[in-house]
């Protein structure tokens, strides 16, 4: 797993890049699906 540490002052964050990529791709797919449904409804 690819991880990244972000140090911001006293706060430390560990970012799992694979998880972030999966989340982004899932959100993009949901957006495309919503747009497709919206365009199909407009076509009726």
PDB file of N, H, CA, C and O in Angstrom:
ATOM      1  N   UNK A   1       0.832  -1.172   0.000  1.00  0.00           N
ATOM      2  CA  UNK A   1       0.000   0.000   0.000  1.00  0.00           C
ATOM      3  C   UNK A   1       0.883   1.244   0.000  1.00  0.00           C
ATOM      4  O   UNK A   1       1.882   1.312   0.716  1.00  0.00           O
ATOM      5  N   UNK A   2       0.504   2.209  -0.801  1.00  0.00           N
ATOM      6  H   UNK A   2      -0.308   2.154  -1.382  1.00  0.00           H
ATOM      7  CA  UNK A   2       1.259   3.450  -0.855  1.00  0.00           C
ATOM      8  C   UNK A   2       0.645   4.444   0.122  1.00  0.00           C
ATOM      9  O   UNK A   2      -0.555   4.715   0.074  1.00  0.00           O
ATOM     10  N   UNK A   3       1.471   4.978   1.000  1.00  0.00           N
ATOM     11  H   UNK A   3       2.446   4.757   1.039  1.00  0.00           H
ATOM     12  CA  UNK A   3       0.982   5.905   2.019  1.00  0.00           C
ATOM     13  C   UNK A   3       1.832   7.160   2.016  1.00  0.00           C
ATOM     14  O   UNK A   3       2.990   7.155   1.599  1.00  0.00           O
ATOM     15  N   UNK A   4       1.231   8.223   2.489  1.00  0.00           N
ATOM     16  H   UNK A   4       0.291   8.227   2.828  1.00  0.00           H
ATOM     17  CA  UNK A   4       1.921   9.502   2.549  1.00  0.00           C
ATOM     18  C   UNK A   4       1.666  10.114   3.916  1.00  0.00           C
ATOM     19  O   UNK A   4       0.542  10.091   4.417  1.00  0.00           O
ATOM     20  N   UNK A   5       2.718  10.663   4.517  1.00  0.00           N
ATOM     21  H   UNK A   5       3.631  10.682   4.109  1.00  0.00           H
ATOM     22  CA  UNK A   5       2.575  11.361   5.792  1.00  0.00           C
ATOM     23  C   UNK A   5       2.504  12.854   5.523  1.00  0.00           C
ATOM     24  O   UNK A   5       3.315  13.402   4.776  1.00  0.00           O
ATOM     25  N   UNK A   6       1.534  13.503   6.133  1.00  0.00           N
ATOM     26  H   UNK A   6       0.875  13.059   6.739  1.00  0.00           H
ATOM     27  CA  UNK A   6       1.385  14.948   6.045  1.00  0.00           C
ATOM     28  C   UNK A   6       1.604  15.491   7.451  1.00  0.00           C
ATOM     29  O   UNK A   6       0.899  15.107   8.385  1.00  0.00           O
ATOM     30  N   UNK A   7       2.571  16.376   7.603  1.00  0.00           N
ATOM     31  H   UNK A   7       3.144  16.688   6.845  1.00  0.00           H
ATOM     32  CA  UNK A   7       2.834  16.989   8.901  1.00  0.00           C
ATOM     33  C   UNK A   7       2.434  18.452   8.797  1.00  0.00           C
ATOM     34  O   UNK A   7       2.971  19.209   7.989  1.00  0.00           O
ATOM     35  N   UNK A   8       1.471  18.831   9.641  1.00  0.00           N
ATOM     36  H   UNK A   8       1.034  18.216  10.298  1.00  0.00           H
ATOM     37  CA  UNK A   8       0.934  20.192   9.641  1.00  0.00           C
ATOM     38  C   UNK A   8       1.010  20.723  11.068  1.00  0.00           C
ATOM     39  O   UNK A   8       0.106  20.498  11.873  1.00  0.00           O
ATOM     40  N   UNK A   9       2.087  21.424  11.371  1.00  0.00           N
ATOM     41  H   UNK A   9       2.822  21.607  10.717  1.00  0.00           H
ATOM     42  CA  UNK A   9       2.279  21.893  12.745  1.00  0.00           C
ATOM     43  C   UNK A   9       2.447  20.704  13.672  1.00  0.00           C
ATOM     44  O   UNK A   9       3.360  19.900  13.491  1.00  0.00           O
ATOM     45  N   UNK A  10       1.574  20.585  14.665  1.00  0.00           N
ATOM     46  H   UNK A  10       0.831  21.239  14.813  1.00  0.00           H
ATOM     47  CA  UNK A  10       1.628  19.464  15.599  1.00  0.00           C
ATOM     48  C   UNK A  10       0.799  18.279  15.128  1.00  0.00           C
ATOM     49  O   UNK A  10       0.858  17.210  15.735  1.00  0.00           O
ATOM     50  N   UNK A  11       0.029  18.444  14.061  1.00  0.00           N
ATOM     51  H   UNK A  11      -0.019  19.313  13.568  1.00  0.00           H
ATOM     52  CA  UNK A  11      -0.839  17.369  13.565  1.00  0.00           C
ATOM     53  C   UNK A  11      -0.102  16.543  12.514  1.00  0.00           C
ATOM     54  O   UNK A  11       0.625  17.079  11.678  1.00  0.00           O
ATOM     55  N   UNK A  12      -0.303  15.236  12.574  1.00  0.00           N
ATOM     56  H   UNK A  12      -0.893  14.800  13.254  1.00  0.00           H
ATOM     57  CA  UNK A  12       0.282  14.323  11.595  1.00  0.00           C
ATOM     58  C   UNK A  12      -0.846  13.491  11.005  1.00  0.00           C
ATOM     59  O   UNK A  12      -1.638  12.895  11.735  1.00  0.00           O
ATOM     60  N   UNK A  13      -0.913  13.453   9.670  1.00  0.00           N
ATOM     61  H   UNK A  13      -0.270  13.937   9.076  1.00  0.00           H
ATOM     62  CA  UNK A  13      -1.948  12.697   8.970  1.00  0.00           C
ATOM     63  C   UNK A  13      -1.279  11.647   8.100  1.00  0.00           C
ATOM     64  O   UNK A  13      -0.273  11.922   7.446  1.00  0.00           O
ATOM     65  N   UNK A  14      -1.837  10.453   8.095  1.00  0.00           N
ATOM     66  H   UNK A  14      -2.654  10.230   8.627  1.00  0.00           H
ATOM     67  CA  UNK A  14      -1.351   9.390   7.224  1.00  0.00           C
ATOM     68  C   UNK A  14      -2.404   9.175   6.143  1.00  0.00           C
ATOM     69  O   UNK A  14      -3.549   8.838   6.441  1.00  0.00           O
ATOM     70  N   UNK A  15      -2.012   9.370   4.891  1.00  0.00           N
ATOM     71  H   UNK A  15      -1.081   9.644   4.648  1.00  0.00           H
ATOM     72  CA  UNK A  15      -2.931   9.271   3.764  1.00  0.00           C
ATOM     73  C   UNK A  15      -2.651   7.977   3.009  1.00  0.00           C
ATOM     74  O   UNK A  15      -1.520   7.732   2.590  1.00  0.00           O
ATOM     75  N   UNK A  16      -3.673   7.156   2.835  1.00  0.00           N
ATOM     76  H   UNK A  16      -4.592   7.355   3.175  1.00  0.00           H
ATOM     77  CA  UNK A  16      -3.578   5.939   2.041  1.00  0.00           C
ATOM     78  C   UNK A  16      -3.969   6.319   0.613  1.00  0.00           C
ATOM     79  O   UNK A  16      -5.148   6.512   0.317  1.00  0.00           O
ATOM     80  N   UNK A  17      -2.971   6.425  -0.270  1.00  0.00           N
ATOM     81  H   UNK A  17      -2.014   6.268  -0.029  1.00  0.00           H
ATOM     82  CA  UNK A  17      -3.226   6.918  -1.621  1.00  0.00           C
ATOM     83  C   UNK A  17      -4.124   5.984  -2.433  1.00  0.00           C
ATOM     84  O   UNK A  17      -4.913   6.451  -3.253  1.00  0.00           O
ATOM     85  N   UNK A  18      -4.014   4.677  -2.216  1.00  0.00           N
ATOM     86  H   UNK A  18      -3.373   4.297  -1.549  1.00  0.00           H
ATOM     87  CA  UNK A  18      -4.885   3.743  -2.941  1.00  0.00           C
ATOM     88  C   UNK A  18      -6.343   3.952  -2.552  1.00  0.00           C
ATOM     89  O   UNK A  18      -7.231   3.913  -3.404  1.00  0.00           O
ATOM     90  N   UNK A  19      -6.584   4.171  -1.274  1.00  0.00           N
ATOM     91  H   UNK A  19      -5.863   4.202  -0.582  1.00  0.00           H
ATOM     92  CA  UNK A  19      -7.941   4.406  -0.783  1.00  0.00           C
ATOM     93  C   UNK A  19      -8.478   5.725  -1.337  1.00  0.00           C
ATOM     94  O   UNK A  19      -9.633   5.798  -1.756  1.00  0.00           O
ATOM     95  N   UNK A  20      -7.647   6.763  -1.341  1.00  0.00           N
ATOM     96  H   UNK A  20      -6.708   6.704  -1.001  1.00  0.00           H
ATOM     97  CA  UNK A  20      -8.071   8.065  -1.868  1.00  0.00           C
ATOM     98  C   UNK A  20      -8.412   7.956  -3.352  1.00  0.00           C
ATOM     99  O   UNK A  20      -9.392   8.546  -3.808  1.00  0.00           O
ATOM    100  N   UNK A  21      -7.612   7.207  -4.105  1.00  0.00           N
ATOM    101  H   UNK A  21      -6.816   6.728  -3.734  1.00  0.00           H
ATOM    102  CA  UNK A  21      -7.879   7.026  -5.531  1.00  0.00           C
ATOM    103  C   UNK A  21      -9.189   6.289  -5.741  1.00  0.00           C
ATOM    104  O   UNK A  21      -9.991   6.681  -6.589  1.00  0.00           O
ATOM    105  N   UNK A  22      -9.419   5.220  -4.973  1.00  0.00           N
ATOM    106  H   UNK A  22      -8.767   4.902  -4.284  1.00  0.00           H
ATOM    107  CA  UNK A  22     -10.663   4.463  -5.099  1.00  0.00           C
ATOM    108  C   UNK A  22     -11.864   5.349  -4.790  1.00  0.00           C
ATOM    109  O   UNK A  22     -12.862   5.318  -5.511  1.00  0.00           O
ATOM    110  N   UNK A  23     -11.774   6.137  -3.726  1.00  0.00           N
ATOM    111  H   UNK A  23     -10.964   6.162  -3.140  1.00  0.00           H
ATOM    112  CA  UNK A  23     -12.874   7.040  -3.372  1.00  0.00           C
ATOM    113  C   UNK A  23     -13.143   8.041  -4.484  1.00  0.00           C
ATOM    114  O   UNK A  23     -14.299   8.302  -4.816  1.00  0.00           O
ATOM    115  N   UNK A  24     -12.081   8.606  -5.067  1.00  0.00           N
ATOM    116  H   UNK A  24     -11.142   8.393  -4.797  1.00  0.00           H
ATOM    117  CA  UNK A  24     -12.258   9.589  -6.141  1.00  0.00           C
ATOM    118  C   UNK A  24     -12.910   8.946  -7.358  1.00  0.00           C
ATOM    119  O   UNK A  24     -13.813   9.530  -7.957  1.00  0.00           O
ATOM    120  N   UNK A  25     -12.461   7.751  -7.727  1.00  0.00           N
ATOM    121  H   UNK A  25     -11.728   7.277  -7.240  1.00  0.00           H
ATOM    122  CA  UNK A  25     -13.036   7.063  -8.884  1.00  0.00           C
ATOM    123  C   UNK A  25     -14.493   6.700  -8.633  1.00  0.00           C
ATOM    124  O   UNK A  25     -15.322   6.798  -9.539  1.00  0.00           O
ATOM    125  N   UNK A  26     -14.815   6.278  -7.401  1.00  0.00           N
ATOM    126  H   UNK A  26     -14.142   6.198  -6.665  1.00  0.00           H
ATOM    127  CA  UNK A  26     -16.209   5.963  -7.059  1.00  0.00           C
ATOM    128  C   UNK A  26     -17.090   7.202  -7.185  1.00  0.00           C
ATOM    129  O   UNK A  26     -18.199   7.122  -7.713  1.00  0.00           O
ATOM    130  N   UNK A  27     -16.606   8.342  -6.707  1.00  0.00           N
ATOM    131  H   UNK A  27     -15.705   8.407  -6.278  1.00  0.00           H
ATOM    132  CA  UNK A  27     -17.387   9.582  -6.780  1.00  0.00           C
ATOM    133  C   UNK A  27     -17.579  10.022  -8.225  1.00  0.00           C
ATOM    134  O   UNK A  27     -18.655  10.494  -8.591  1.00  0.00           O
ATOM    135  N   UNK A  28     -16.537   9.872  -9.054  1.00  0.00           N
ATOM    136  H   UNK A  28     -15.663   9.489  -8.757  1.00  0.00           H
ATOM    137  CA  UNK A  28     -16.660  10.238 -10.466  1.00  0.00           C
ATOM    138  C   UNK A  28     -17.673   9.340 -11.164  1.00  0.00           C
ATOM    139  O   UNK A  28     -18.448   9.811 -11.997  1.00  0.00           O
ATOM    140  N   UNK A  29     -17.675   8.043 -10.830  1.00  0.00           N
ATOM    141  H   UNK A  29     -17.046   7.660 -10.153  1.00  0.00           H
ATOM    142  CA  UNK A  29     -18.632   7.118 -11.438  1.00  0.00           C
ATOM    143  C   UNK A  29     -20.052   7.482 -11.020  1.00  0.00           C
ATOM    144  O   UNK A  29     -20.961   7.480 -11.850  1.00  0.00           O
ATOM    145  N   UNK A  30     -20.248   7.795  -9.739  1.00  0.00           N
ATOM    146  H   UNK A  30     -19.509   7.797  -9.065  1.00  0.00           H
ATOM    147  CA  UNK A  30     -21.579   8.197  -9.263  1.00  0.00           C
ATOM    148  C   UNK A  30     -22.053   9.449  -9.992  1.00  0.00           C
ATOM    149  O   UNK A  30     -23.224   9.547 -10.360  1.00  0.00           O
ATOM    150  N   UNK A  31     -21.154  10.403 -10.201  1.00  0.00           N
ATOM    151  H   UNK A  31     -20.203  10.323  -9.902  1.00  0.00           H
ATOM    152  CA  UNK A  31     -21.511  11.641 -10.894  1.00  0.00           C
ATOM    153  C   UNK A  31     -21.928  11.339 -12.335  1.00  0.00           C
ATOM    154  O   UNK A  31     -22.929  11.871 -12.816  1.00  0.00           O
ATOM    155  N   UNK A  32     -21.163  10.485 -13.025  1.00  0.00           N
ATOM    156  H   UNK A  32     -20.350  10.053 -12.635  1.00  0.00           H
ATOM    157  CA  UNK A  32     -21.510  10.120 -14.401  1.00  0.00           C
ATOM    158  C   UNK A  32     -22.848   9.395 -14.445  1.00  0.00           C
ATOM    159  O   UNK A  32     -23.659   9.636 -15.339  1.00  0.00           O
ATOM    160  N   UNK A  33     -23.082   8.504 -13.479  1.00  0.00           N
ATOM    161  H   UNK A  33     -22.424   8.309 -12.753  1.00  0.00           H
ATOM    162  CA  UNK A  33     -24.354   7.779 -13.429  1.00  0.00           C
ATOM    163  C   UNK A  33     -25.520   8.737 -13.222  1.00  0.00           C
ATOM    164  O   UNK A  33     -26.560   8.594 -13.865  1.00  0.00           O
ATOM    165  N   UNK A  34     -25.356   9.716 -12.328  1.00  0.00           N
ATOM    166  H   UNK A  34     -24.511   9.832 -11.806  1.00  0.00           H
ATOM    167  CA  UNK A  34     -26.415  10.710 -12.095  1.00  0.00           C
ATOM    168  C   UNK A  34     -26.679  11.528 -13.351  1.00  0.00           C
ATOM    169  O   UNK A  34     -27.833  11.792 -13.689  1.00  0.00           O
ATOM    170  N   UNK A  35     -25.611  11.934 -14.049  1.00  0.00           N
ATOM    171  H   UNK A  35     -24.673  11.720 -13.774  1.00  0.00           H
ATOM    172  CA  UNK A  35     -25.771  12.718 -15.275  1.00  0.00           C
ATOM    173  C   UNK A  35     -26.476  11.895 -16.349  1.00  0.00           C
ATOM    174  O   UNK A  35     -27.309  12.418 -17.089  1.00  0.00           O
ATOM    175  N   UNK A  36     -26.141  10.608 -16.432  1.00  0.00           N
ATOM    176  H   UNK A  36     -25.464  10.184 -15.830  1.00  0.00           H
ATOM    177  CA  UNK A  36     -26.773   9.736 -17.423  1.00  0.00           C
ATOM    178  C   UNK A  36     -28.263   9.616 -17.132  1.00  0.00           C
ATOM    179  O   UNK A  36     -29.084   9.724 -18.044  1.00  0.00           O
ATOM    180  N   UNK A  37     -28.619   9.393 -15.872  1.00  0.00           N
ATOM    181  H   UNK A  37     -27.953   9.305 -15.131  1.00  0.00           H
ATOM    182  CA  UNK A  37     -30.030   9.273 -15.485  1.00  0.00           C
ATOM    183  C   UNK A  37     -30.755  10.582 -15.773  1.00  0.00           C
ATOM    184  O   UNK A  37     -31.877  10.570 -16.280  1.00  0.00           O
ATOM    185  N   UNK A  38     -30.129  11.706 -15.455  1.00  0.00           N
ATOM    186  H   UNK A  38     -29.218  11.716 -15.043  1.00  0.00           H
ATOM    187  CA  UNK A  38     -30.732  13.019 -15.679  1.00  0.00           C
ATOM    188  C   UNK A  38     -30.979  13.245 -17.175  1.00  0.00           C
ATOM    189  O   UNK A  38     -32.029  13.759 -17.560  1.00  0.00           O
ATOM    190  N   UNK A  39     -30.011  12.859 -18.019  1.00  0.00           N
ATOM    191  H   UNK A  39     -29.158  12.441 -17.707  1.00  0.00           H
ATOM    192  CA  UNK A  39     -30.177  13.061 -19.461  1.00  0.00           C
ATOM    193  C   UNK A  39     -31.241  12.118 -20.022  1.00  0.00           C
ATOM    194  O   UNK A  39     -31.958  12.479 -20.955  1.00  0.00           O
ATOM    195  N   UNK A  40     -31.349  10.906 -19.457  1.00  0.00           N
ATOM    196  H   UNK A  40     -30.767  10.613 -18.699  1.00  0.00           H
ATOM    197  CA  UNK A  40     -32.394   9.980 -19.907  1.00  0.00           C
ATOM    198  C   UNK A  40     -33.774  10.514 -19.540  1.00  0.00           C
ATOM    199  O   UNK A  40     -34.713  10.392 -20.328  1.00  0.00           O
ATOM    200  N   UNK A  41     -33.907  11.105 -18.348  1.00  0.00           N
ATOM    201  H   UNK A  41     -33.144  11.204 -17.709  1.00  0.00           H
ATOM    202  CA  UNK A  41     -35.193  11.673 -17.934  1.00  0.00           C
ATOM    203  C   UNK A  41     -35.552  12.868 -18.804  1.00  0.00           C
ATOM    204  O   UNK A  41     -36.725  13.061 -19.125  1.00  0.00           O
ATOM    205  N   UNK A  42     -34.582  13.662 -19.188  1.00  0.00           N
ATOM    206  H   UNK A  42     -33.630  13.505 -18.927  1.00  0.00           H
ATOM    207  CA  UNK A  42     -34.829  14.847 -20.016  1.00  0.00           C
ATOM    208  C   UNK A  42     -35.248  14.438 -21.424  1.00  0.00           C
ATOM    209  O   UNK A  42     -35.960  15.182 -22.098  1.00  0.00           O
ATOM    210  N   UNK A  43     -34.819  13.274 -21.870  1.00  0.00           N
ATOM    211  H   UNK A  43     -34.241  12.669 -21.323  1.00  0.00           H
ATOM    212  CA  UNK A  43     -35.150  12.786 -23.205  1.00  0.00           C
ATOM    213  C   UNK A  43     -36.567  12.280 -23.324  1.00  0.00           C
ATOM    214  O   UNK A  43     -37.051  12.084 -24.439  1.00  0.00           O
ATOM    215  N   UNK A  44     -37.253  12.060 -22.211  1.00  0.00           N
ATOM    216  H   UNK A  44     -36.860  12.219 -21.306  1.00  0.00           H
ATOM    217  CA  UNK A  44     -38.620  11.518 -22.227  1.00  0.00           C
ATOM    218  C   UNK A  44     -39.619  12.567 -22.483  1.00  0.00           C
ATOM    219  O   UNK A  44     -40.816  12.281 -22.529  1.00  0.00           O
TER     220      UNK A  44
END
